Structures are given as structure tokens and as C-alpha cells.
């Protein structure tokens, strides 16, 4: 592992960095495919976890729960529950 002390320093006191390694096209395609698969699996495991809305009872993705609370669907379902005499979890 190289440290800053091992690297060359220019006249202004900045560390001279090594040039970026150029990858061939096949390698770039493999990296792009790996990243696509990795992010898809990450979304499925972490972000797309279903949670029940505590206000209206709908099942929504955990990531979009705050957006759902502002939606007309959530407001409409809460209004229907109040009309039917169900307990509103906001007031309780």
C-alpha cells in the first residue's frame, strides 16, 4: 500500500496521481452488467421491502411510504375508514 510520502509531489505541493487504467470494451461491458445486477439485487433485498401503511392499511414499498402518506389514495382510504366508524390511527 502506498502512502502520500511514497508518491511524487509537483512544484505546487500536490501529489501526482497515476493515470487511469484504460479498460477494454469487454471489460467495461462486464462491469456495467455486474453493476446492473448488483443494484437490482440490492433494490430487491433492501429497498423494495413491503410495509403496511399505518394510516390507511395499504401495502407499499418501505422506500415510498412517505410519498404514499401524501397521496390522494391514502387520504381517500382514511376518509372512508372514518365514515365507516373505524378508528383513525392518527388521532389515537
C-alpha positions in Angstrom: 0.0 0.0 0.0 1.5 3.3 -1.0 1.2 6.4 1.1 1.4 10.0 0.2 5.1 10.0 1.3 5.9 7.4 -1.4 4.3 9.5 -4.2 5.8 12.2 -6.3 4.9 15.8 -5.4 4.8 18.6 -8.0 6.1 22.1 -7.6 2.8 23.4 -6.1 2.8 20.7 -3.4 0.1 18.5 -5.0 0.5 14.7 -5.2 1.0 13.5 -8.7 -1.6 10.8 -9.3 -1.2 7.7 -11.5 -3.0 7.8 -14.9 -6.3 5.9 -15.0 -6.0 2.4 -16.4 -7.9 2.1 -19.7 -10.2 -0.9 -19.8 -11.1 -2.8 -23.0 -14.7 -2.8 -24.2 -15.4 -6.3 -23.0 -14.3 -5.5 -19.5 -16.4 -2.4 -19.4 -19.4 -4.4 -20.6 -18.8 -6.9 -17.8 -18.5 -4.2 -15.2 -21.7 -2.5 -16.4 -23.6 -5.8 -16.4 -22.3 -6.6 -12.9 -23.3 -3.1 -11.6 -26.8 -3.5 -13.1 -27.3 -6.9 -11.4 -25.8 -5.7 -8.1 -28.2 -2.7 -8.0 -31.2 -4.7 -9.0 -30.5 -7.3 -6.2 -29.8 -4.5 -3.7 -33.2 -2.9 -4.5 -35.0 -6.2 -4.2 -33.4 -7.1 -0.8 -33.3 -3.7 0.9 -35.5 -1.1 -0.7 -38.5 -3.0 -2.0 -39.4 -4.3 1.4 -43.2 -4.1 1.7 -44.6 -2.2 4.7 -48.2 -1.6 5.7 -49.3 2.0 5.9 -50.2 2.7 9.5 -52.8 5.3 8.4 -54.8 3.5 5.7 -53.6 -0.1 5.8 -52.3 -0.3 2.2 -49.2 -2.3 1.4 -46.5 -0.1 0.0 -42.7 -0.3 -0.5 -40.9 1.0 2.5 -38.9 3.5 0.4 -42.1 5.1 -0.9 -44.0 5.2 2.4 -43.6 8.9 3.0 -44.8 9.7 -0.6 -47.8 7.4 -0.1 -48.8 9.3 3.0 -49.2 12.5 0.9 -51.1 10.7 -1.9 -54.8 11.1 -2.6 -55.3 7.3 -2.3 -54.2 7.4 1.3 -56.3 10.4 2.1 -59.3 8.8 0.4 -59.0 5.5 2.3 -58.6 7.3 5.6 -61.8 9.3 4.9 -63.7 6.1 4.1 -62.5 4.5 7.3 -63.6 7.5 9.3 -67.1 7.4 7.6 -67.5 3.7 8.4 -66.7 4.4 12.0 -63.3 2.7 12.0 -60.7 4.1 14.4 -58.4 6.6 12.9 -54.8 5.8 13.9 -53.8 9.5 13.5 -56.0 10.6 16.4 -55.4 7.6 18.6 
